[in-house]
């Protein structure tokens, strides 16, 4: 499952055994301070002039946050990383660092709904053009990104979980000088490392698998040093979406167990995919497996199921005992999200048509409960939901 990373160790070993760099502490201490002071005028001047990298202010720099950022850069095989207060802070700070009025974004179809809303409700009114394209278009048309400043990608994409040949798209983008950004939250660095495939920037909703405990809201971006420096210089301090020390501590804790957790998520998902694929009440299962595209080496526990007509989805939801109803994913608990709820937002009209997703789809986030208990719960609720 886990390929080797620099140093010859597997990524699981890198994450579990990483040094905290705080003396003999196994876990990094929480440096809970808003600012850092200096012992001399010269030291203060050197830091303000950029001649030193000493901590200055937690809005832009903090040792606990830096420990998490270093671990993420190593895991994704990038040069540097920067943490944020949420996945949306990571997305917005990244795209706004590289776009100006008159620029164009090419975005993958079925993108994360709040990323779509950011592009449509904020970037487009600011004069940034946005177009949406299928995976097939991104892969087969080498000139799709001509004149595009930034390609915003997901592999797999949201809800329907279609995968993309990232190396192919990265090659097309480099031909036209387009910057490529990929959300890697679904696969994590355990199952996919987009930077090694030629992608420029990888980002995560760290609230999901990286945390793994449903107690943290955070985001993180990994890329070449000069790209991260631009984000740090421009949007991190000026938009202010910084990652707090306590959340960074929780994320480092979560990263230690990412390997065994992802193995369990994958094992449960494999069982569900096999059984749902043969279930008479299931129309389709959306869950990419290992090696369906170059660079994807595993299957996470987030998948979607299209149910046949006759299945009462509200009744299915209310019949579940172990699965809870909720919008997030990637934690220890199992969740169900019907698309007719998940893609709607107050005040929006025709949400389902806008996102092009069937309202017969439910999304499952398979947690760390016993797989057989989870299957018995879901199968029982599914049978109950189809009874007249």
Backbone torsions as a table, in degrees:
resi	resn	phi	psi	omega
1	UNK	NA	-47.0	-172.5
2	UNK	-103.2	117.2	176.5
3	UNK	-73.3	165.0	178.2
4	UNK	-73.4	148.0	175.1
5	UNK	-115.9	170.3	-179.7
6	UNK	-49.4	134.9	-175.2
7	UNK	104.3	-11.7	176.6
8	UNK	90.1	-8.4	-179.4
9	UNK	-88.4	156.2	173.7
10	UNK	-70.2	160.3	179.5
11	UNK	-64.1	-31.8	178.1
12	UNK	-62.9	-41.6	177.6
13	UNK	-67.0	-41.2	179.2
14	UNK	-57.2	-44.4	-176.7
15	UNK	-72.2	-41.2	-176.4
16	UNK	-73.5	-32.6	-172.0
17	UNK	-106.6	5.8	-176.9
18	UNK	-59.7	138.0	178.9
19	UNK	-74.3	144.3	177.6
20	UNK	-80.7	-17.6	-179.5
21	UNK	62.1	25.1	174.8
22	UNK	-121.9	75.7	-178.1
23	UNK	62.0	-132.0	179.0
24	UNK	-96.7	11.5	-177.7
25	UNK	-66.8	130.4	177.0
26	UNK	-71.4	-40.3	176.7
27	UNK	-110.1	144.4	179.3
28	UNK	-65.9	136.8	176.8
29	UNK	-68.7	156.3	177.5
30	UNK	-86.2	109.8	178.8
31	UNK	-88.3	86.1	-171.8
32	UNK	-90.8	80.7	178.5
33	UNK	-142.4	149.6	178.5
34	UNK	-86.2	-29.6	-177.4
35	UNK	-142.2	167.0	178.7
36	UNK	-126.8	138.2	-178.5
37	UNK	-104.7	172.3	-173.5
38	UNK	-127.0	149.8	-175.4
39	UNK	-83.3	-15.3	-177.3
40	UNK	-150.3	159.0	175.7
41	UNK	-58.0	-42.8	-176.8
42	UNK	-64.0	-42.7	178.8
43	UNK	-63.5	-39.4	178.3
44	UNK	-65.4	-45.3	179.6
45	UNK	-63.4	-41.6	-179.9
46	UNK	-61.3	-40.4	180.0
47	UNK	-68.8	-44.4	-178.7
48	UNK	-66.2	-28.7	179.0
49	UNK	-87.3	-1.4	179.2
50	UNK	81.3	13.6	-179.9
51	UNK	-86.9	-8.5	174.5
52	UNK	-136.5	165.3	-179.6
53	UNK	-115.8	23.2	178.5
54	UNK	-61.5	147.5	177.2
55	UNK	-58.5	141.9	-177.2
56	UNK	-121.3	-51.4	-173.0
57	UNK	-155.7	133.1	-171.9
58	UNK	-65.0	-19.2	175.5
59	UNK	-61.8	-24.0	-179.3
60	UNK	-122.8	-15.6	-173.1
61	UNK	-163.0	133.9	179.2
62	UNK	-157.5	138.3	-176.3
63	UNK	-60.8	-38.0	179.2
64	UNK	-66.9	-42.3	177.0
65	UNK	-64.4	-41.4	-179.1
66	UNK	-61.7	-34.7	178.7
67	UNK	-64.2	-42.9	176.5
68	UNK	-65.6	-43.2	-179.3
69	UNK	-61.1	-40.6	178.6
70	UNK	-64.1	-41.4	179.7
71	UNK	-63.8	-40.7	179.2
72	UNK	-66.6	-40.0	178.6
73	UNK	-62.1	-40.9	178.1
74	UNK	-65.8	-43.3	-177.0
75	UNK	-63.7	-38.7	-178.8
76	UNK	-90.4	0.1	-177.8
77	UNK	57.7	44.2	175.2
78	UNK	-109.8	170.7	-178.9
79	UNK	-80.8	-33.1	-175.8
80	UNK	-155.9	164.7	179.6
81	UNK	-143.7	159.5	175.3
82	UNK	-141.5	131.7	-177.6
83	UNK	-93.5	154.6	-178.6
84	UNK	-136.3	168.2	-176.7
85	UNK	-76.1	-12.9	178.2
86	UNK	-163.7	167.0	174.7
87	UNK	-63.6	-37.7	178.6
88	UNK	-68.6	-32.2	173.9
89	UNK	-64.6	-37.8	177.3
90	UNK	-65.6	-43.4	-179.5
91	UNK	-65.6	-51.7	-175.6
92	UNK	-66.0	-40.8	-179.9
93	UNK	-67.3	-31.4	179.0
94	UNK	-71.7	-53.3	-175.4
95	UNK	-67.7	-36.6	-178.7
96	UNK	-72.1	-20.5	177.2
97	UNK	-71.2	-19.7	-172.3
98	UNK	-123.3	3.4	-177.0
99	UNK	-120.0	151.3	174.2
100	UNK	-141.3	164.3	178.4
101	UNK	-53.2	135.1	-177.6
102	UNK	99.1	-17.3	176.7
103	UNK	-76.8	165.7	-179.6
104	UNK	-125.7	141.7	171.3
105	UNK	-110.0	136.1	167.2
106	UNK	-108.1	121.3	-172.5
107	UNK	-117.9	146.8	177.4
108	UNK	-69.4	144.0	172.0
109	UNK	-64.6	154.6	179.4
110	UNK	60.2	39.9	178.4
111	UNK	-74.0	162.1	175.8
112	UNK	-49.9	125.8	-171.5
113	UNK	-54.4	-37.8	-179.9
114	UNK	-74.4	-25.8	171.2
115	UNK	-66.4	-42.8	175.8
116	UNK	-57.8	-45.2	-179.1
117	UNK	-65.4	-36.7	175.2
118	UNK	-60.0	-46.3	-178.2
119	UNK	-65.1	-42.8	-174.2
120	UNK	-81.2	-39.7	-172.5
121	UNK	-91.9	-18.7	-179.0
122	UNK	-120.9	-50.3	-175.2
123	UNK	-72.1	-44.2	-178.8
124	UNK	-61.1	-44.3	176.6
125	UNK	-63.2	-21.5	177.1
126	UNK	-85.3	5.3	176.2
127	UNK	91.3	17.5	176.7
128	UNK	-100.3	122.4	-179.4
129	UNK	-76.5	142.2	-179.9
130	UNK	-133.0	130.5	173.3
131	UNK	-130.0	152.5	-175.9
132	UNK	-119.5	136.6	-172.6
133	UNK	-138.9	150.0	177.3
134	UNK	-73.3	163.0	175.6
135	UNK	-59.6	-40.7	179.8
136	UNK	-59.4	-41.7	178.2
137	UNK	-62.9	-44.8	179.2
138	UNK	-59.6	-39.6	-175.1
139	UNK	-80.7	-39.7	-169.4
140	UNK	-92.5	-18.9	-177.0
141	UNK	-105.7	101.8	-178.0
142	UNK	-67.3	-14.6	-179.1
143	UNK	-106.4	8.9	179.8
144	UNK	-58.2	-35.6	-173.7
145	UNK	-94.7	12.3	175.7
146	UNK	-64.5	125.3	-178.8
147	UNK	80.7	2.7	179.6
148	UNK	-93.2	134.2	178.5
149	UNK	-82.7	-38.0	-174.0
150	UNK	-144.8	131.9	173.8
151	UNK	-103.6	119.4	-178.9
152	UNK	-103.2	119.2	-168.1
153	UNK	-126.9	157.1	166.8
154	UNK	-137.4	139.2	173.9
155	UNK	-148.8	104.5	1.9
156	UNK	-75.8	162.6	177.9
157	UNK	-82.9	179.4	-170.9
158	UNK	-79.7	147.6	172.8
159	UNK	69.9	-53.5	-177.2
160	UNK	-95.3	-13.6	170.1
161	UNK	56.0	50.2	172.8
162	UNK	-86.4	142.2	-175.9
163	UNK	-104.2	159.4	-175.1
164	UNK	-130.2	144.9	171.9
165	UNK	-78.6	93.1	-173.6
166	UNK	-65.0	-36.0	179.3
167	UNK	-63.5	-38.9	178.2
168	UNK	-63.6	-47.9	-178.3
169	UNK	-67.7	-37.5	177.3
170	UNK	-61.7	-37.9	177.8
171	UNK	-64.4	-44.0	176.6
172	UNK	-60.3	-42.4	-177.1
173	UNK	-65.2	-42.7	-179.2
174	UNK	-64.0	-31.7	178.1
175	UNK	-60.0	-32.1	-176.6
176	UNK	-111.9	6.9	178.1
177	UNK	71.9	23.1	178.6
178	UNK	-86.8	139.7	177.0
179	UNK	-82.1	135.2	-179.9
180	UNK	-108.8	131.9	178.6
181	UNK	-125.3	130.4	-179.0
182	UNK	-127.6	130.6	170.3
183	UNK	-81.9	117.1	-176.1
184	UNK	-110.5	22.9	-175.2
185	UNK	-63.0	-37.8	-176.5
186	UNK	-65.3	-46.7	-172.8
187	UNK	-85.7	-31.1	-171.9
188	UNK	63.2	166.8	176.8
189	UNK	-63.8	-14.7	177.8
190	UNK	-66.0	-37.4	-172.2
191	UNK	-110.8	-11.2	-179.3
192	UNK	-163.5	134.3	177.2
193	UNK	-127.6	90.4	-172.5
194	UNK	-59.8	-30.5	-179.0
195	UNK	-62.8	-31.6	178.9
196	UNK	-74.0	-11.5	179.1
197	UNK	-98.9	2.9	177.7
198	UNK	103.7	-1.8	177.4
199	UNK	-69.6	146.9	-176.6
200	UNK	-82.2	-44.7	-173.3
201	UNK	-135.0	133.9	174.8
202	UNK	-119.7	137.8	178.6
203	UNK	-132.5	161.2	-178.0
204	UNK	-138.6	145.2	156.4
205	UNK	-81.6	99.6	-175.5
206	UNK	-70.7	-8.8	175.3
207	UNK	-64.0	-21.1	-171.3
208	UNK	-87.9	-120.0	-173.1
209	UNK	-64.6	-32.7	-177.5
210	UNK	-60.8	-43.4	174.6
211	UNK	-74.4	-58.5	174.7
212	UNK	79.7	-3.0	-174.7
213	UNK	-121.6	6.1	177.7
214	UNK	53.9	36.9	178.6
215	UNK	-130.9	12.3	-175.3
216	UNK	-140.6	136.8	170.1
217	UNK	-113.5	121.4	-174.3
218	UNK	-165.4	166.2	174.2
219	UNK	-142.4	165.5	179.2
220	UNK	-154.4	146.7	179.3
221	UNK	-126.8	137.1	179.5
222	UNK	-128.7	137.9	-178.2
223	UNK	-169.3	-172.0	171.8
224	UNK	-62.5	155.9	-176.4
225	UNK	-56.7	-43.5	-176.6
226	UNK	-67.5	-31.0	178.0
227	UNK	-72.2	-43.4	176.8
228	UNK	-64.4	-37.3	178.7
229	UNK	-62.5	-37.3	178.2
230	UNK	-65.5	-42.3	177.3
231	UNK	-62.7	-44.2	179.6
232	UNK	-63.5	-36.3	-176.7
233	UNK	-77.6	-31.2	-170.7
234	UNK	-108.7	-70.5	-168.7
235	UNK	-85.9	-30.9	178.5
236	UNK	-60.4	-53.2	-178.9
237	UNK	-74.3	-33.3	-172.1
238	UNK	-87.3	-29.2	172.6
239	UNK	-88.9	-25.2	170.0
240	UNK	78.5	18.5	-177.3
241	UNK	-85.4	49.6	-172.4
242	UNK	-73.2	155.1	175.1
243	UNK	-84.6	133.3	-179.2
244	UNK	-83.3	153.9	-178.5
245	UNK	-58.3	-42.3	-177.9
246	UNK	-64.6	-42.9	177.3
247	UNK	-63.3	-38.7	177.4
248	UNK	-62.5	-39.7	176.2
249	UNK	-60.9	-44.7	179.2
250	UNK	-64.7	-37.2	179.7
251	UNK	-66.8	-42.2	177.2
252	UNK	-61.7	-41.1	175.5
253	UNK	-58.6	-46.1	179.8
254	UNK	-63.6	-38.4	-178.5
255	UNK	-63.3	-28.2	-179.7
256	UNK	-59.6	-33.7	-175.6
257	UNK	-108.5	15.5	-177.7
258	UNK	-58.9	-41.7	-178.4
259	UNK	-59.0	-59.0	-179.8
260	UNK	-63.9	-33.3	178.1
261	UNK	-66.2	-43.8	-179.1
262	UNK	-66.9	-32.7	175.1
263	UNK	-61.9	-41.9	-179.9
264	UNK	-68.7	-44.1	177.4
265	UNK	-57.5	-44.2	-178.3
266	UNK	-64.8	-42.6	-179.0
267	UNK	-62.1	-43.8	179.1
268	UNK	-66.1	-42.3	179.7
269	UNK	-62.8	-40.1	178.4
270	UNK	-58.8	-42.6	179.7
271	UNK	-65.2	-44.8	-179.7
272	UNK	-64.1	-42.5	-179.6
273	UNK	-61.2	-44.3	179.8
274	UNK	-62.5	-45.8	-174.9
275	UNK	-77.3	-38.6	178.6
276	UNK	-68.5	-32.0	-179.4
277	UNK	-63.1	-21.7	180.0
278	UNK	-110.1	9.7	-174.9
279	UNK	-84.1	134.4	-176.1
280	UNK	-67.0	-16.7	-179.2
281	UNK	-97.5	3.3	-175.6
282	UNK	-108.8	126.2	177.6
283	UNK	-82.1	-42.8	-177.6
284	UNK	-159.4	152.9	175.6
285	UNK	-120.7	128.8	-179.8
286	UNK	-109.3	103.1	-177.3
287	UNK	-162.6	95.7	-178.7
288	UNK	-66.4	142.0	179.2
289	UNK	-105.8	179.7	-179.0
290	UNK	-59.2	139.7	171.4
291	UNK	69.3	14.5	174.8
292	UNK	-69.9	-24.7	170.2
293	UNK	-137.6	155.2	179.4
294	UNK	-57.6	133.5	175.4
295	UNK	94.6	-14.7	178.3
296	UNK	-93.5	116.5	-171.2
297	UNK	-111.8	0.0	-178.9
298	UNK	-157.7	176.9	-179.7
299	UNK	-121.2	127.1	177.7
300	UNK	-86.3	-179.1	-176.0
301	UNK	-91.5	11.4	178.7
302	UNK	-103.5	120.3	-178.2
303	UNK	-147.5	170.6	176.1
304	UNK	-131.8	154.6	-175.7
305	UNK	-130.4	126.3	173.4
306	UNK	-94.3	120.2	-174.8
307	UNK	-95.5	146.1	-179.1
308	UNK	-72.1	158.7	173.4
309	UNK	-58.1	142.2	-176.5
310	UNK	106.2	-19.8	174.5
311	UNK	-86.1	122.0	179.0
312	UNK	-85.7	104.2	-173.2
313	UNK	-66.0	-43.7	174.9
314	UNK	-58.7	-38.2	178.8
315	UNK	-68.3	-38.2	175.0
316	UNK	-57.4	-50.0	-177.9
317	UNK	-60.0	-43.0	-176.6
318	UNK	-75.8	-14.2	-179.6
319	UNK	-89.6	-10.7	-178.0
320	UNK	-75.5	146.5	177.4
321	UNK	-111.5	-46.9	-178.8
322	UNK	-85.3	-39.2	177.0
323	UNK	-72.6	132.0	176.3
324	UNK	-103.9	162.8	178.9
325	UNK	-98.6	121.7	-177.3
326	UNK	-170.2	166.9	-171.2
327	UNK	-94.1	-19.8	-174.2
328	UNK	-91.3	-167.2	178.4
329	UNK	-170.2	171.9	175.6
330	UNK	91.5	0.5	-179.8
331	UNK	-94.0	-168.5	-178.6
332	UNK	-76.9	-20.2	-175.7
333	UNK	-94.7	151.9	177.2
334	UNK	-91.6	140.1	-174.6
335	UNK	-132.5	152.2	171.4
336	UNK	-125.1	136.0	177.5
337	UNK	-134.4	108.7	174.0
338	UNK	-69.8	136.6	-177.9
339	UNK	-64.1	-29.4	-178.9
340	UNK	-65.1	-20.1	173.8
341	UNK	-96.2	-46.3	-171.2
342	UNK	-66.7	-30.4	-177.6
343	UNK	-95.9	-0.8	178.8
344	UNK	-91.8	152.7	174.5
345	UNK	-145.7	143.5	-177.8
346	UNK	-54.2	131.6	177.4
347	UNK	88.1	-8.1	179.9
348	UNK	-97.5	143.6	179.1
349	UNK	-109.8	146.1	173.8
350	UNK	56.3	44.0	-177.5
351	UNK	-60.5	-42.7	-176.4
352	UNK	-63.8	-41.7	179.4
353	UNK	-66.3	-38.4	-178.7
354	UNK	-61.0	-43.2	-176.5
355	UNK	-88.9	-6.5	173.9
356	UNK	64.4	37.0	-176.2
357	UNK	-123.6	137.9	179.3
358	UNK	-65.5	140.8	176.0
359	UNK	-80.4	5.9	173.5
360	UNK	-89.6	0.6	-177.2
361	UNK	-92.6	136.0	168.5
362	UNK	-120.4	141.8	178.2
363	UNK	-99.3	135.2	178.5
364	UNK	-114.1	130.7	167.7
365	UNK	-110.1	109.2	-175.4
366	UNK	-87.1	120.1	-175.1
367	UNK	-89.5	-150.1	-173.8
368	UNK	-106.0	13.6	174.6
369	UNK	-68.7	169.1	177.4
370	UNK	-59.1	125.5	-176.3
371	UNK	-57.7	-38.0	-179.5
372	UNK	-67.2	-36.5	176.1
373	UNK	-65.6	-41.8	179.4
374	UNK	-62.6	-44.2	-178.9
375	UNK	-65.1	-42.4	179.7
376	UNK	-60.9	-39.5	179.6
377	UNK	-65.6	-48.0	-176.7
378	UNK	-69.1	-42.7	-178.9
379	UNK	-64.4	-40.1	178.5
380	UNK	-63.8	-44.2	179.1
381	UNK	-66.3	-36.4	179.5
382	UNK	-65.4	-43.6	178.0
383	UNK	-64.0	-42.2	179.2
384	UNK	-62.4	-38.5	-175.4
385	UNK	-68.4	-18.9	-178.2
386	UNK	-100.1	-1.3	-179.0
387	UNK	-78.6	139.4	179.6
388	UNK	-94.2	NA	NA
